[in-house]
Amino acid sequence: MAAVPTLRATGTPRTAGVSRPPRGYFFAFLAGLSLLGVVALWALLARLQIFSPSLLPSPGDVVAATREMYAQGTLIADAAASFRRALSGFLLGSTLAIVAGSLTGRSRVARVLLEPTIQVVRPIPAIALVPLAILWFGIGEESKLFLTTLGVFFPVWVNTHAGISSTRDDYLRVAACLGAPRRQVFTYVVLPAALPFILTGLRQGIAMSLILIVASEQAGVTEGLGFRLDQSRLFSQPDRLFACLIALGVVGALADQLFHRGTRRFVRWAREQS
């Protein structure tokens, strides 16, 4: 009696000899193509002189200015100084915000005590507090730390508070049925559920810290991208000004992507497009 062949499901059939490139390479190609398109449009506008060269320098002039600033050592030193100041404010502000958001999200007493003050101060633009920071702390590093800490605090607090307070009730009921104490409920249930919210707030805090550092560095310092931007404006050096802007964008994009790629493994259930 002839054996009946058995059929096994092997998944999606593959076409022999055809290899499909990973989607990541395709999207990276599109991203690079979009950047090249922006630079090409920029070069075209500069070549046609639709705008004055004192307002819009050509990409070649900006590249030359970047090389000059790099050779002088000012570009790297300024970027490092701005990043160091932004990182200090980000760490302090985000730590305070996570603690405060955890309290207001879990405790009604803490919410009644803290939330009214936070909600009154939060709509005030942090840049508007530059004169107050200088009045209180002078033009040294303390005023810059105060501004960045305050600016980072609010977006991180909003997201932390929202994540902590919106933990699903069925998660809490299951933990209570299992007899978990409150500390374990917070550590193993509430905090992991709120982690996607917290990480979103931290990414917003990174951008906010760079914005405020640039604003605060335009007074009382002799290094930093904000200082260099202001100097380029005063001496009518648009090529250097654009070089500083591009350097600031690169620093911010790298910091954001490093944070995103370093933290997404901890939130495997939160699929996030970037």
C-alpha positions, 0 to 999 in steps of 0.5 A: 500500500502506497504511503500517503504523503503528509502535508505540513504548513510551512507558512507564507510561500517564498519565491525561490531566488527572490530576496526582498530587502528589509523594510528598514533600509527602504525607509532609511532611503526615503528619509535620506532622499527627503533630506537631500530634497530639502538641501537641493531646494535650499541650494536652488533658492540660494542660487536664484537669489530669491532671498538675500545672501545675508538672509539665506546663505548657500549650503556651500557657505554653511559647509565652509563655515562649519569646517572653519568652526570645527577646525577652530574647535568652537563647534564641538566645544559649544555643542558639548557645553549646550548638551552638558547643560541640557542634560543636567536640567533634563535629569533633575527636572525629569526626576522631580516630575516622575516623583511628583507625577507618581504622587499626584497619580496615586494619592488624592491628598497629593493631587489636592496639594500639588496639582493646583500650583502645578496647573497655575504655573504650567501655562507660563512659558519657561522662556518668559521666566528668563528674567526671573531666573537671572534675578534669582540666580544671576547669569551663571550656571544656576539660572540655566539649570533652573530654567531647564529643570522647570521646562522639563518638569511639566511635560514629564509630569503631565505624562507621568500623572496621566499614565499613573492615574489611568492604570486599568482597574482590572489590573489593580483588582487582580493584584489585590486578589493575589494579595499583593501589597501596595508597594508591589502593586505600584512597582509591578503593575502601576509603573509598568503600565504607565511606562509608555506615558513616562517615556513619551514625556521624557522624549518631550523633555529632551526637546524642551531642555535644548530649547531652553538652553539655547534661550538661556545661553544668550546671556552670561556665557562665553560658550554654547550653541545659544551663545554662538547663535547670538554672536553670529546674529550680532556680527551678521554671519548667517553662514555661522548662524545656520551652521549652529542651527544645524548642529543644534538639530543634529544634537537634538535628533541624536539625543532623541533617537538614542533615548528612543532606541535605548528604551523601547526594549523595556516597553515591548508592548508599546509599538511606537513608530518613529 
